[in-house]
Amino acid sequence: MSFLLLKGLHVTCAVTSYTLFFLRGIWSLRDSPIMRQRWVKIVPHVVDTLLLVSAIALAISIRQYPFVDAWLTAKVAGLLLYIGLGLVALRYGRSKAVRLFAWLVAQAVFAYIVLVAAQHNPAPFFAGK
């Protein structure tokens, strides 16, 4: 698969994954019955699997790897934090306030991951021009 096609798949999956997370957060906070629909429990996992597979393929194709290249290490660390916050926001948060806080912070972490990916810099807020 060509690099551009792989990158396009990865970006599409990232946007879709974030959109689904955003919607599920709203539905969860509103106690919507949509959260109990089968597709809501399956589709995000399929999208996230494609996102992870495309990420691994991209890392191999550009020959940059976590724990070798700082920006990719930061992206993986951000991803782990995002997943943990997502679990609190959508499943394990004991109150709506905790779930809301985790959901909001997860979105900030997602923005960080996107900036790191775009700039290939683990400290994108301090990038000089």
Backbone hydrogen bonds, N-H to C=O, Kabsch-Sander energy under -0.5 kcal/mol:
donor,donor_aa,acceptor,acceptor_aa,energy
6,L,2,S,-2.5
7,K,3,F,-3.0
8,G,4,L,-2.3
9,L,5,L,-2.4
10,H,6,L,-2.4
11,V,7,K,-2.8
12,T,8,G,-2.4
13,C,9,L,-2.6
14,A,10,H,-2.4
15,V,11,V,-2.5
16,T,12,T,-2.5
17,S,13,C,-2.9
18,Y,14,A,-2.5
19,T,15,V,-2.5
20,L,16,T,-2.5
21,F,17,S,-2.4
22,F,18,Y,-3.0
23,L,19,T,-2.5
24,R,20,L,-2.8
25,G,21,F,-2.2
26,I,22,F,-1.9
27,W,23,L,-3.0
28,S,24,R,-2.7
29,L,25,G,-2.5
30,R,26,I,-1.7
31,D,28,S,-1.3
32,S,27,W,-3.0
35,M,32,S,-1.3
36,R,33,P,-1.6
37,Q,34,I,-1.9
40,V,37,Q,-0.6
41,K,37,Q,-0.8
41,K,38,R,-1.1
42,I,38,R,-1.1
43,V,39,W,-2.4
45,H,42,I,-0.7
46,V,42,I,-1.7
47,V,43,V,-2.7
48,D,44,P,-2.6
49,T,45,H,-1.9
50,L,46,V,-2.2
51,L,47,V,-2.4
52,L,48,D,-2.3
53,V,49,T,-2.6
54,S,50,L,-2.6
55,A,51,L,-2.0
56,I,52,L,-2.4
57,A,53,V,-2.4
58,L,54,S,-2.4
59,A,55,A,-2.5
60,I,56,I,-2.2
61,S,57,A,-2.5
62,I,58,L,-2.3
63,R,59,A,-0.6
63,R,60,I,-0.5
64,Q,59,A,-2.0
68,V,65,Y,-1.7
69,D,65,Y,-3.0
70,A,68,V,-0.5
73,T,69,D,-2.1
74,A,70,A,-2.5
75,K,71,W,-1.9
76,V,72,L,-2.2
77,A,73,T,-2.5
78,G,74,A,-2.6
79,L,75,K,-2.2
80,L,76,V,-2.4
81,L,77,A,-2.1
82,Y,78,G,-2.7
83,I,79,L,-2.6
84,G,80,L,-2.3
85,L,81,L,-2.7
86,G,82,Y,-2.4
87,L,83,I,-2.3
88,V,84,G,-1.8
89,A,85,L,-2.9
90,L,86,G,-2.5
91,R,87,L,-2.0
92,Y,87,L,-2.8
93,G,88,V,-1.9
99,R,95,S,-2.4
100,L,96,K,-2.9
101,F,97,A,-2.4
102,A,98,V,-2.5
103,W,99,R,-2.4
104,L,100,L,-2.5
105,V,101,F,-2.6
106,A,102,A,-2.4
107,Q,103,W,-1.4
108,A,104,L,-1.6
109,V,105,V,-2.4
110,F,106,A,-2.4
111,A,107,Q,-2.1
112,Y,108,A,-2.0
113,I,109,V,-2.5
114,V,110,F,-2.4
115,L,111,A,-2.4
116,V,112,Y,-2.7
117,A,113,I,-2.4
118,A,114,V,-2.5
119,Q,115,L,-2.4
120,H,116,V,-2.0
121,N,116,V,-0.8
126,F,123,A,-1.7
127,A,124,P,-0.8
